[in-house]
């Protein structure tokens, strides 16, 4: 199954490691450093036209991990994944 995260971006559910709310997690220094490093490595994919609300951490066959930014809320994405 695939999860639609916005802007016509679909991710295989089996590759999703976690779905995180940016408002809650960005307050942590560790998370902020992780996202900064991911941005510098070029493994952040922006799947939104507006301000991102959520980031998804995913396995990828060619990189260690990929981070997707989504404008959808974490609860919305989690509910979509349960269907």
C-alpha positions, 0 to 999 in steps of 0.5 A: 500500500502507498500513503499519499502525503500531498503534492502527488507524492506517494510513499510505500507504507513499508518504507515509513519508519515514523511520522512526526509532528514538526511543531512538537519535535522541532523543539528538541535540539537533537531533532533540529540537528537531525533535520539540519544534517538531512538538509545538508546531505540533500535527503529532504524532499519537500512535498508541500506548497505551504508551511510543512506540518509533518515530517516522515522518516523513510527507508530508501534503497540508495540512501540511509534515510529520506525525510519527506516534508508534508503540509498534512498533519501527523494524525491525518497521515496516520489515519490514512495509513490505517485504512 
